[in-house]
């Protein structure tokens, strides 16, 4: 749970999770991969967040390590989607501990 709380303790990571909740509302169509089915390309996330690719990679490493997002490679790109089952599980754990 500490890994999850660390992931959620950063405003930029919270913003990424919010955008990934409804990717079509926040990102343009991609050449490779469907925004919902395959996820959002790391390049689009970095651009929208206003950070470098290495900085985004660190944020995504924390989010994937916590199990909140899943990464998928298509060609040379990495695409990210929320893990809704894990997020629901985390919400239940937090509700139980309050």
BELJOBEL-V992112 format. One record per residue. N is the residue number from 1. RES is the residue in three letters. NEAR is the number of other C-alpha atoms within 8 Angstrom. Layout:
N|RES|NEAR  N|RES|NEAR
//
This chain:
1|UNK|4  2|UNK|5  3|UNK|9  4|UNK|12  5|UNK|8  6|UNK|8  7|UNK|11  8|UNK|9  9|UNK|8  10|UNK|8  11|UNK|7  12|UNK|8  13|UNK|13  14|UNK|10  15|UNK|8  16|UNK|10  17|UNK|9  18|UNK|8  19|UNK|10  20|UNK|12  21|UNK|7  22|UNK|8  23|UNK|12  24|UNK|9  25|UNK|6  26|UNK|7  27|UNK|9  28|UNK|5  29|UNK|7  30|UNK|8  31|UNK|4  32|UNK|5  33|UNK|11  34|UNK|10  35|UNK|12  36|UNK|9  37|UNK|6  38|UNK|11  39|UNK|14  40|UNK|16  41|UNK|11  42|UNK|13  43|UNK|7  44|UNK|9  45|UNK|11  46|UNK|13  47|UNK|9  48|UNK|7  49|UNK|8  50|UNK|6  51|UNK|9  52|UNK|8  53|UNK|9  54|UNK|6  55|UNK|9  56|UNK|12  57|UNK|9  58|UNK|8  59|UNK|10  60|UNK|10  61|UNK|8  62|UNK|10  63|UNK|13  64|UNK|11  65|UNK|8  66|UNK|10  67|UNK|10  68|UNK|13  69|UNK|12  70|UNK|10  71|UNK|9  72|UNK|9  73|UNK|8  74|UNK|9  75|UNK|4  76|UNK|5  77|UNK|8  78|UNK|10  79|UNK|14  80|UNK|14  81|UNK|12  82|UNK|11  83|UNK|10  84|UNK|7  85|UNK|6  86|UNK|9  87|UNK|10  88|UNK|8  89|UNK|8  90|UNK|9  91|UNK|8  92|UNK|8  93|UNK|8  94|UNK|8  95|UNK|7  96|UNK|6  97|UNK|5  98|UNK|4
//
